[in-house]
Amino acid sequence: MKTLFVFFAAALLTSYSGFGAKDKYALYEDILKINDDSVKCARLILLAEKVADSLYDYSFSLMTFEKANSILSKHRYPVLELDLYYKWGFVNYHKGNYDRADKLYLKALESKVLDSKQNLKANILNMAAVNLQELTVFKRALEYYNEALEIYTRLKDDNAKAAVYVNMANIFALSGNLKESDAFFDRAGKIFIKLDKMERYATLLGNKSYIKWKLGYPDSGKVLLIRSFEIASKYPGNMTGKIEHLFNLGIMYGELRNWDSCFYFLERGKKISDSLSLFGSLDGSYYYSLGYCHQLKGDLKEGIRNYKKAINLKTGISNFRLLHDNISALYFRLKQFDSALIYKNISFSIADSIYKSELQEHINFEDKRIELIEKDYENRIRSAEQEQHLENLKKRNYLLIVAVILLIAFVLLFILYFRQYKLKEKKEHLESELNFLKAQMNPHFLFNSINNIYVLLDENKEKASEILLKFSDLLRYQLYECNVSFISLNKELNFLENFIEFEKLRYSNKIQVIYEFENPPSADLMIAPLLLQPFIENAFKHTPKTKNHQASIRIKTYFSGDNFTLEVINSVDGKKPSSLPGGIGLENVKRRLRLLYNNKHQLRISTEESTFTTTLSIKLTK
């Protein structure tokens, strides 16, 4: 029967080649007249696949899959069910129905037919993982990729292994693990060179250039991107890769603030895409790139407009949560806080879907465990009935024992699930509070700085312009580098140096500032972002600036074993009582210290006649 299906499928695929948009309805009606349900389902599946591939009519294709599924629900054709589920899932993925696609891929992977079709199983795992990337369920996607890699390795399919390495590199890039992403791109690149797959290698170099850029090697990124474009240009058929390279070049020049070249390459890629009618798959990527470049340039409204176009198109976008976060940030900079909150809430809902998906995995696992217990129970009952020599009393006692065991197991499962739920709820609460505290830091610094620059505009425009440039560098760090829980201590210390220079400019050297930062003993030391700046800001704010008083600030960092220490000493007016102000900045940082470094930090504040000293010691980890 399986051989017959394969032969029939090949013949049918040949007969459908070249059919037009109007033919699909006639073919659909003809198929429904077939009496044999297995043949009818096979033809419906092939028709749905062909309509999706040739005509891109996903709505008709999904309707046809639904019809095939309704017929299969009355029979048991394992081969056809497998064929239906993974092809149906693939069309849902292209339509943007990622949750639906995930459920269909799960059904396909449960098929026993895959035990004898390992290559097909690996392909489905790979497609399912790509779909999970759209849902940002990275943990399960990586599990699928690793399982697919094991199969491809056994089958010695290097080409497929390279494709999986590229997909895994993209996941690590999206989750912020850039070094791991770079390593997986290298693995894939070696295979592409070995197999002489230079078109795919060119695309890989384009992606790798962006990683190098984010890792802080812009020159290496530029060299890789140019090399990528040179290789891609030698292959006339790889137009999609060329267009993506042009978009990447535009973004690169945008990072360099070369706006003429930036928008030239973006528009050039768009024109080529339109001329080849590739807009269905590349327009989303174009508008995302255009929005990002306008955001870099400071054209906030244009950035929002193009980001929204990318969302509506749903093509070429790898991280919808980041896209909504970008729109929220731009609305916030425009002081349109209601709109910013709407898009931030959408971002949170996308994050929630990750939790819901993983929770569903847990529920499915528990359901399977209960199902196994019930099957075991049924087997025991049947075995007891076959043993005719057992007395009725023993049977009743045995059933009672089994019932008690099941009850205990159910209670234990319920307690376990409840405890896990409470732990997740507590973790989410703490993360939410930390994110709220971090979100308050940016507005606090933003409003203080803008107010001071506003005052300087009337007094000294040239100085105000210089301060504004410094301020933009500080703000860029807060917006783009601090969207993580922990950041490199080296980066945080560089930010503090820029902040001190910014404050010195703002106060026109009215304050004598001396600072010395000891180099960290390890480049891997991490710290919570924006944790130290409020103490230095407090010193500048409360140091007397009168002509009769010598204003001075001394800032020092040093290391003692695993402990990192920041010491800030500023002069005070001896006639006035000195105390730690209760502003929003320092209050937030004290709460963050309690949440992040509980029992791992010490904050000491001392007041003398003419000085105010703040000393913070933290035990840092790698």
HELIX and SHEET records of a PDB file:
HELIX    1   1 LYS A    2  TYR A   16  1                                  15    
HELIX    2   2 ASP A   23  LEU A   32  1                                  10    
HELIX    3   3 ASP A   37  LYS A   50  1                                  14    
HELIX    4   4 VAL A   51  LEU A   55  3                                   5    
HELIX    5   5 TYR A   58  LEU A   72  1                                  15    
HELIX    6   6 PRO A   78  LYS A   95  1                                  18    
HELIX    7   7 TYR A   98  LEU A  109  1                                  12    
HELIX    8   8 LYS A  112  SER A  116  5                                   5    
HELIX    9   9 GLN A  118  GLU A  134  1                                  17    
HELIX   10  10 PHE A  138  LEU A  155  1                                  18    
HELIX   11  11 ASP A  158  LEU A  174  1                                  17    
HELIX   12  12 LEU A  178  LYS A  194  1                                  17    
HELIX   13  13 MET A  198  LYS A  214  1                                  17    
HELIX   14  14 PRO A  218  SER A  233  1                                  16    
HELIX   15  15 MET A  239  GLU A  255  1                                  17    
HELIX   16  16 TRP A  259  SER A  275  1                                  17    
HELIX   17  17 PHE A  279  LYS A  297  1                                  19    
HELIX   18  18 LEU A  300  LEU A  313  1                                  14    
HELIX   19  19 PHE A  320  ARG A  333  1                                  14    
HELIX   20  20 PHE A  337  GLN A  386  1                                  50    
HELIX   21  21 ASN A  392  GLU A  459  1                                  68    
HELIX   22  22 LYS A  461  ARG A  476  1                                  16    
HELIX   23  23 TYR A  477  GLU A  481  3                                   5    
HELIX   24  24 LEU A  489  ARG A  506  1                                  18    
HELIX   25  25 GLN A  533  HIS A  542  1                                  10    
HELIX   26  26 ILE A  584  LEU A  596  1                                  13    
SHEET    1   A 2 ILE A 487  SER A 488  0                                        
SHEET    2   A 2 MET A 526  ILE A 527 -1                                        
SHEET    1   B 5 GLN A 512  PHE A 517  0                                        
SHEET    2   B 5 SER A 552  SER A 560  1                                        
SHEET    3   B 5 ASN A 563  SER A 571 -1                                        
SHEET    4   B 5 THR A 611  LYS A 619 -1                                        
SHEET    5   B 5 HIS A 601  THR A 607 -1                                        
END                                                                             
